[in-house]
Amino acid sequence: MPIEQNAYWWKTAKIYELYIDQFAGNIQGLIAKLDYFTALGVDCLHLLPHYPSGGVDQGYDITDYRTVRAELGTLDDFKHLVTEARARGIRIITDFVLNHTSMEHPWFLEASASRDNPKRDFYLWNSLDYGFEGATNAFPDMKPSNWIANPQTEDYYFATFYPEQPDLNWDNPEVEAAMLATMDFWADLGVSGFRLDAAQYLIKRENTTSRGLPETHAVLKRIRTHLDEKYPGVVILAEADQGIQLMKEYFGKGDECHLCYHFPLMSQLWLALTDDSLEQVHKTIEQSFDIPDNCQWATFLRNHDEISLVTLPSQDRARVVDHIDPAHRYVMEKMGLTAVRVATAFGGDPAKIRAAFELLYSLPGAPVMYYGDEIGLQNLPVRPGVTDTRLYVRGNFDWQEADRQQADASSLWSAIHAIISRTTIASPITLEPTE
């Protein structure tokens, strides 16, 4: 049924995360599959990056923020998708990559051409490959340093992620204005929210970790104020992987992010599924929900990335990785983390997969399903020379298998559908151990 006017729709959302191409080929294909989500019981789609890209990081190296990647369709197709989804009571959240662009983005092409270019200050530069030493190198397996040489100007730019993804300079008001205008563009097309990719890294400062700094939270508050004033009901969902108390800061006083991915709880879920004990899950929930009334956690088992366990002690982290990837086939060596789908982690055992989702959907929060997990989709086959093992959890959806399982009342899909359909999302609950 059509979407109702509900300013707090996101508190009870049941979210499904997908790549348009991997799931349905293109936008028109996704439109044709919208009834699948109604049947499954989800009411919000998180679309992974659909923008033109340099092709380095499966969409996260954006070359143009205000259109659709050609192979996916057109802006008119996107508008049609939003309209058709809304007619079914389904909202659309887009992935908004605000920490960095592609090095092929016009801004960077200008900025890297000369030291006096007007776009120079859109990015972070240094004459030496040194600075912000406490900052995270998100991909140590792919690069030894965050400072990347730029031969044209004989200096270095800063990149938290791939070398081809230069970080934007959020100290520059022009950057903020340009990105807010881009959010306006998509909100005007009818999207209901934005997942803020790598939200914790926006501002960098010397002699700090450059993670979740007060200046970063100030940026997020300004984004929230801007959206509240122009687009009430359009939400921001923070991707920031820190401890619980630091994560709560992304809600502010109810004036920052509406939702935050609950990475600490996700880590504890995997530990619980490894050790068959919910003790730490109970404790994490008890510590989590003294948050503003107009805020909510997004709970999940995994997403399109590696299973991040950085909030666990190192010995627990290693034990979980050994349990879900015993041969270490999908481990990023220097990170010590693995990228496995839920079905791969449990050897394809439907009972264990079902139990994991029973646990997830019993928790308070807005639960997120990663595409294909409801049919037991497994990792892609290992290929020689692949360093970024996240590739293995980004395969094509299996529609033949999905159709078969939908017609089978005893299938994993039917079990997951039943779990989602009986889910009520409210306040914290008392958990009972999962068989």
C-alpha positions as CSV (number, residue, x, y, z in Angstrom):
1,M,0.0,0.0,0.0
2,P,1.2,3.6,-0.5
3,I,3.5,5.2,2.0
4,E,1.8,6.9,4.9
5,Q,3.0,10.3,6.3
6,N,5.0,9.2,9.3
7,A,7.9,11.2,10.6
8,Y,9.3,8.3,12.6
9,W,8.9,5.6,9.9
10,W,12.6,4.7,10.3
11,K,12.2,3.5,13.9
12,T,10.3,0.4,12.7
13,A,11.8,0.0,9.3
14,K,12.8,-3.4,8.0
15,I,15.7,-2.7,5.7
16,Y,17.1,-4.7,2.7
17,E,20.6,-3.7,1.4
18,L,21.4,-4.4,-2.3
19,Y,23.4,-3.6,-5.4
20,I,21.0,-2.9,-8.2
21,D,23.1,-4.7,-10.8
22,Q,23.9,-7.7,-8.7
23,F,20.3,-8.0,-7.6
24,A,18.3,-7.3,-10.7
25,G,20.6,-6.2,-13.6
26,N,19.4,-2.6,-13.8
27,I,16.8,-0.2,-12.4
28,Q,14.1,-1.4,-14.7
29,G,14.8,-4.9,-13.5
30,L,14.6,-3.8,-9.9
31,I,11.2,-2.2,-10.6
32,A,10.0,-5.5,-12.0
33,K,11.1,-7.2,-8.7
34,L,9.6,-4.8,-6.2
35,D,6.8,-7.2,-5.3
36,Y,9.5,-9.6,-4.0
37,F,10.2,-7.2,-1.1
38,T,6.6,-7.0,-0.2
39,A,6.4,-10.8,-0.2
40,L,9.5,-11.0,2.0
41,G,8.2,-8.4,4.4
42,V,10.8,-5.6,4.1
43,D,9.7,-1.9,3.6
44,C,12.9,0.0,3.0
45,L,15.7,-0.6,0.4
46,H,19.2,0.6,0.9
47,L,20.7,1.0,-2.5
48,L,24.4,0.6,-2.6
49,P,26.1,3.2,-4.9
50,H,24.3,3.7,-8.2
51,Y,26.4,6.6,-9.4
52,P,29.0,6.7,-12.2
53,S,32.3,5.2,-10.9
54,G,35.9,4.8,-11.7
55,G,35.4,1.0,-11.3
56,V,37.9,0.6,-8.4
57,D,35.7,0.0,-5.4
58,Q,32.4,-1.3,-6.8
59,G,30.7,2.1,-6.9
60,Y,32.4,3.8,-3.9
61,D,34.8,5.7,-6.1
62,I,32.2,8.2,-7.5
63,T,32.9,10.3,-10.5
64,D,29.5,12.1,-10.6
65,Y,27.1,12.4,-7.6
66,R,24.1,13.6,-9.6
67,T,23.2,10.9,-12.1
68,V,22.9,7.2,-12.5
69,R,25.6,4.8,-13.8
70,A,24.8,4.3,-17.5
71,E,24.5,0.5,-17.3
72,L,21.9,0.8,-14.5
73,G,19.6,3.2,-16.4
74,T,18.7,6.9,-16.3
75,L,17.4,9.5,-13.9
76,D,13.9,8.9,-15.3
77,D,14.3,5.2,-14.4
78,F,15.3,6.2,-10.9
79,K,12.3,8.5,-10.5
80,H,10.1,5.6,-11.7
81,L,11.7,3.3,-9.2
82,V,10.9,5.7,-6.3
83,T,7.3,6.1,-7.5
84,E,6.7,2.4,-7.9
85,A,8.4,1.6,-4.6
86,R,6.3,4.2,-2.7
87,A,3.1,2.8,-4.2
88,R,4.0,-0.5,-2.4
89,G,4.9,1.1,0.9
90,I,8.6,0.8,0.2
91,R,11.1,3.6,0.9
92,I,14.5,4.1,-0.8
93,I,17.7,5.0,1.1
94,T,20.6,5.8,-1.1
95,D,24.3,5.4,-0.3
96,F,25.9,8.8,0.1
97,V,29.7,8.6,-0.1
98,L,30.7,11.9,1.5
99,N,34.3,11.1,2.7
100,H,35.9,10.8,-0.7
101,T,35.5,10.9,-4.4
102,S,37.1,9.0,-7.3
103,M,40.3,10.4,-8.5
104,E,38.5,10.6,-11.9
105,H,35.9,13.0,-10.4
106,P,36.1,16.5,-12.2
107,W,36.9,18.1,-8.8
108,F,40.0,16.0,-8.4
109,L,41.0,16.2,-12.0
110,E,41.1,20.0,-11.5
111,A,42.7,19.9,-8.0
112,S,45.5,17.6,-9.1
113,A,46.4,19.5,-12.2
114,S,48.1,22.4,-10.5
115,R,48.7,23.8,-7.0
116,D,46.8,27.0,-7.7
117,N,43.7,25.4,-9.1
118,P,40.4,26.7,-7.6
119,K,39.4,23.1,-6.6
120,R,42.7,22.5,-4.9
121,D,41.3,23.0,-1.4
122,F,38.5,20.4,-2.1
123,Y,41.1,17.8,-1.0
124,L,43.9,17.3,1.5
125,W,47.5,17.9,0.3
126,N,51.0,17.7,1.8
127,S,54.5,18.2,0.4
128,L,55.6,15.1,2.3
129,D,54.1,11.7,2.6
130,Y,53.5,12.3,6.3
131,G,50.8,13.8,8.5
132,F,47.7,12.7,10.4
133,E,49.7,9.8,11.7
134,G,47.0,8.6,14.1
135,A,44.4,8.4,11.2
136,T,43.1,5.0,10.1
137,N,44.5,3.3,7.0
138,A,41.3,1.5,6.1
139,F,43.0,-0.8,3.5
140,P,46.6,-1.6,4.7
141,D,46.4,-4.7,2.4
142,M,46.1,-2.3,-0.6
143,K,48.4,0.6,0.4
144,P,51.2,1.2,2.9
145,S,50.2,4.8,3.6
146,N,47.3,7.2,3.4
147,W,49.5,9.7,1.5
148,I,49.5,9.1,-2.3
149,A,51.9,10.7,-4.7
150,N,50.5,13.1,-7.3
151,P,53.2,13.4,-10.0
152,Q,51.6,16.5,-11.6
153,T,52.2,18.7,-8.6
154,E,55.0,16.7,-7.0
155,D,53.2,16.3,-3.7
156,Y,50.8,14.0,-1.9
157,Y,47.0,13.7,-1.4
158,F,45.3,11.9,1.5
159,A,43.2,8.8,0.9
160,T,41.7,6.8,3.8
161,F,40.6,4.0,1.5
162,Y,41.8,3.0,-1.9
163,P,44.6,5.2,-3.4
164,E,42.1,6.1,-6.2
165,Q,39.7,7.6,-3.6
166,P,41.1,11.0,-2.4
167,D,39.4,12.3,0.8
168,L,37.4,15.4,0.6
169,N,38.4,18.4,2.7
170,W,35.3,19.0,4.9
171,D,37.0,22.0,6.5
172,N,36.3,23.8,3.2
173,P,32.8,25.3,3.3
174,E,32.6,24.9,-0.5
175,V,32.8,21.1,-0.1
176,E,30.0,21.1,2.5
177,A,27.8,23.3,0.3
178,A,28.3,21.1,-2.7
179,M,27.5,18.0,-0.9
180,L,24.4,19.4,0.8
181,A,23.2,20.5,-2.7
182,T,23.7,17.0,-3.9
183,M,21.6,15.6,-1.0
184,D,18.9,18.2,-2.0
185,F,19.1,16.8,-5.6
186,W,18.2,13.2,-4.5
187,A,15.7,14.3,-1.8
188,D,13.9,16.2,-4.5
189,L,13.7,13.0,-6.5
190,G,12.0,11.3,-3.6
191,V,14.6,9.4,-1.6
192,S,13.7,8.9,2.0
193,G,17.2,8.8,3.4
194,F,21.0,8.7,3.0
195,R,23.4,6.2,4.4
196,L,26.5,8.3,5.3
197,D,29.5,6.1,4.2
198,A,32.6,6.4,6.4
199,A,30.9,9.1,8.5
200,Q,33.5,8.9,11.3
201,Y,36.4,10.1,9.0
202,L,35.2,13.4,7.7
203,I,37.5,15.7,9.6
204,K,41.3,15.1,10.1
205,R,43.4,16.7,12.8
206,E,47.1,16.2,13.7
207,N,47.8,14.3,17.0
208,T,44.4,12.6,17.0
209,T,42.9,9.4,15.6
210,S,40.9,11.6,13.2
211,R,37.9,9.4,14.0
212,G,34.6,10.9,15.2
213,L,36.2,14.2,16.1
214,P,34.0,17.0,17.6
215,E,34.4,18.8,14.3
216,T,33.0,15.8,12.4
217,H,29.9,15.7,14.7
218,A,29.5,19.4,14.0
219,V,29.3,18.6,10.3
220,L,26.7,15.9,10.9
221,K,24.6,18.3,13.0
222,R,24.6,20.8,10.2
223,I,23.6,18.1,7.7
224,R,20.7,17.1,10.0
225,T,19.6,20.7,10.5
226,H,19.6,21.2,6.7
227,L,17.5,18.1,6.0
228,D,15.1,18.8,8.9
229,E,14.4,22.3,7.6
230,K,14.0,21.3,3.9
231,Y,13.0,17.6,3.9
232,P,11.3,16.6,7.2
233,G,11.2,12.8,7.4
234,V,14.3,12.3,5.2
235,V,16.8,10.5,7.4
236,I,20.6,10.0,7.8
237,L,22.0,6.7,8.7
238,A,25.6,6.7,10.0
239,E,28.2,4.1,9.1
240,A,30.7,4.6,11.9
241,D,32.5,1.7,13.6
242,Q,33.4,2.6,17.2
243,G,32.7,1.6,20.7
244,I,29.1,2.0,22.1
245,Q,29.7,5.2,24.0
246,L,31.4,6.8,21.0
247,M,28.7,5.5,18.7
248,K,26.0,7.1,20.8
249,E,27.6,10.5,20.0
250,Y,26.4,10.1,16.4
251,F,22.9,10.6,17.7
252,G,23.9,13.8,19.4
253,K,21.0,15.1,21.5
254,G,18.6,13.9,18.9
255,D,20.0,16.5,16.5
256,E,22.5,14.4,14.6
257,C,21.9,11.1,12.8
258,H,18.5,9.5,13.0
259,L,20.0,6.0,12.8
260,C,23.4,4.4,13.3
261,Y,24.6,0.9,12.3
262,H,25.2,-0.9,15.6
263,F,28.6,-2.3,14.9
264,P,29.4,-3.2,18.5
265,L,26.2,-5.3,18.7
266,M,26.9,-6.9,15.4
267,S,30.3,-8.0,16.8
268,Q,28.7,-9.4,19.9
269,L,26.2,-11.3,17.8
270,W,29.0,-13.1,15.9
271,L,30.7,-13.8,19.2
272,A,27.5,-15.2,20.6
273,L,27.0,-17.4,17.5
274,T,30.6,-18.7,18.0
275,D,30.4,-19.3,21.7
276,D,26.7,-20.2,22.1
277,S,26.3,-17.6,24.8
278,L,24.2,-14.5,24.8
279,E,25.7,-12.9,27.9
280,Q,27.6,-10.2,26.1
281,V,24.6,-9.6,23.8
282,H,22.5,-8.9,26.9
283,K,25.1,-6.5,28.2
284,T,25.5,-4.7,24.9
285,I,21.8,-4.1,24.7
286,E,21.6,-2.8,28.2
287,Q,24.4,-0.3,27.4
288,S,22.8,0.7,24.1
289,F,19.4,2.1,24.5
290,D,19.8,5.2,26.6
291,I,19.6,7.2,23.4
292,P,17.3,10.1,22.4
293,D,13.7,9.0,21.7
294,N,14.0,10.2,18.1
295,C,16.9,7.9,17.4
296,Q,17.3,4.3,16.5
297,W,19.9,1.6,16.0
298,A,20.2,-0.3,12.7
299,T,21.0,-3.9,13.6
300,F,22.6,-6.3,11.2
301,L,24.7,-9.5,10.9
302,R,26.7,-8.4,8.0
303,N,26.7,-6.0,5.0
304,H,28.6,-5.6,1.7
305,D,32.0,-5.3,3.5
306,E,34.1,-7.5,5.7
307,I,32.7,-8.6,9.0
308,S,34.1,-5.8,11.1
309,L,34.9,-7.0,14.6
310,V,37.2,-4.1,15.6
311,T,35.3,-3.5,18.9
312,L,36.0,-7.0,20.1
313,P,39.2,-7.9,22.1
314,S,41.8,-9.3,19.8
315,Q,41.5,-12.9,21.1
316,D,37.7,-12.9,20.6
317,R,38.1,-11.4,17.2
318,A,40.5,-14.2,16.2
319,R,38.2,-16.8,17.6
320,V,35.3,-15.6,15.6
321,V,37.3,-15.4,12.4
322,D,38.6,-19.0,13.0
323,H,35.0,-20.1,13.6
324,I,33.3,-18.5,10.5
325,D,36.3,-18.9,8.1
326,P,38.3,-21.8,9.5
327,A,40.5,-22.0,6.4
328,H,41.0,-18.2,6.3
329,R,40.0,-18.3,2.6
330,Y,38.5,-14.8,2.8
331,V,40.7,-13.1,5.3
332,M,42.4,-9.7,4.5
333,E,45.7,-10.6,6.0
334,K,46.9,-7.2,7.4
335,M,43.4,-6.4,8.7
336,G,42.9,-9.8,10.2
337,L,39.2,-9.7,9.3
338,T,37.2,-11.9,7.0
339,A,34.4,-11.3,4.4
340,V,31.9,-14.1,4.5
341,R,28.2,-14.4,3.9
342,V,26.0,-15.8,6.6
343,A,25.5,-19.0,4.7
344,T,29.2,-19.5,4.1
345,A,29.9,-18.8,7.8
346,F,27.5,-21.7,8.8
347,G,28.5,-24.1,6.0
348,G,25.1,-23.7,4.3
349,D,23.3,-25.2,7.3
350,P,19.7,-23.9,7.1
351,A,19.0,-24.4,10.8
352,K,22.0,-22.4,11.8
353,I,21.2,-19.6,9.3
354,R,17.7,-19.5,10.5
355,A,18.8,-19.4,14.2
356,A,21.1,-16.4,13.4
357,F,18.2,-14.5,11.8
358,E,15.9,-15.4,14.6
359,L,18.4,-13.8,16.9
360,L,18.8,-10.7,14.8
361,Y,15.1,-10.1,14.4
362,S,14.4,-10.6,18.1
363,L,16.5,-7.6,19.0
364,P,15.4,-4.0,19.4
365,G,16.3,-1.7,16.5
366,A,15.7,-1.5,12.8
367,P,17.0,-4.8,11.3
368,V,19.0,-4.9,8.0
369,M,19.0,-7.9,5.6
370,Y,21.9,-8.2,3.1
371,Y,20.6,-9.3,-0.3
372,G,20.7,-13.0,-0.9
373,D,21.1,-14.0,2.8
374,E,17.4,-15.0,2.9
375,I,18.1,-17.7,0.3
376,G,21.4,-18.9,1.7
377,L,23.5,-17.2,-1.0
378,Q,27.2,-18.1,-0.4
379,N,30.5,-16.5,-1.2
380,L,31.8,-16.4,-4.7
381,P,34.6,-18.9,-5.6
382,V,38.1,-17.8,-4.6
383,R,40.1,-16.3,-7.4
384,P,43.9,-15.9,-7.6
385,G,45.2,-12.5,-7.1
386,V,42.2,-11.1,-5.2
387,T,43.4,-9.0,-2.2
388,D,40.1,-7.3,-1.4
389,T,38.1,-10.3,-0.3
390,R,34.9,-8.2,0.1
391,L,34.5,-9.0,-3.6
392,Y,33.4,-12.5,-2.6
393,V,30.2,-11.4,-0.8
394,R,29.1,-9.2,-3.8
395,G,27.9,-11.9,-6.2
396,N,24.7,-12.0,-8.3
397,F,21.4,-12.8,-6.7
398,D,20.1,-16.3,-7.7
399,W,16.6,-15.8,-8.9
400,Q,16.1,-19.4,-9.9
401,E,16.8,-20.4,-6.3
402,A,14.7,-17.6,-4.9
403,D,11.7,-18.7,-7.0
404,R,12.2,-22.3,-5.9
405,Q,12.3,-21.4,-2.2
406,Q,9.3,-19.0,-2.4
407,A,7.3,-22.0,-3.6
408,D,8.5,-24.2,-0.8
409,A,6.9,-23.7,2.6
410,S,9.8,-25.6,4.3
411,S,12.6,-23.5,2.6
412,L,15.0,-21.0,4.2
413,W,13.3,-18.1,2.4
414,S,9.9,-19.1,3.9
415,A,11.5,-19.3,7.4
416,I,13.1,-15.9,7.0
417,H,9.8,-14.5,5.7
418,A,8.0,-15.8,8.8
419,I,10.7,-14.3,11.1
420,I,10.5,-10.9,9.4
421,S,6.7,-10.9,9.3
422,R,6.2,-11.5,13.0
423,T,8.9,-9.0,14.0
424,T,7.8,-6.0,16.1
425,I,10.4,-3.4,16.7
426,A,10.0,-1.4,19.9
427,S,12.1,-1.2,23.0
428,P,14.7,-3.6,24.5
429,I,13.6,-7.1,25.2
430,T,14.8,-10.1,27.3
431,L,16.6,-12.6,25.1
432,E,16.4,-16.3,25.4
433,P,19.2,-18.5,24.1
434,T,18.8,-19.7,20.6
435,E,18.7,-23.5,20.1
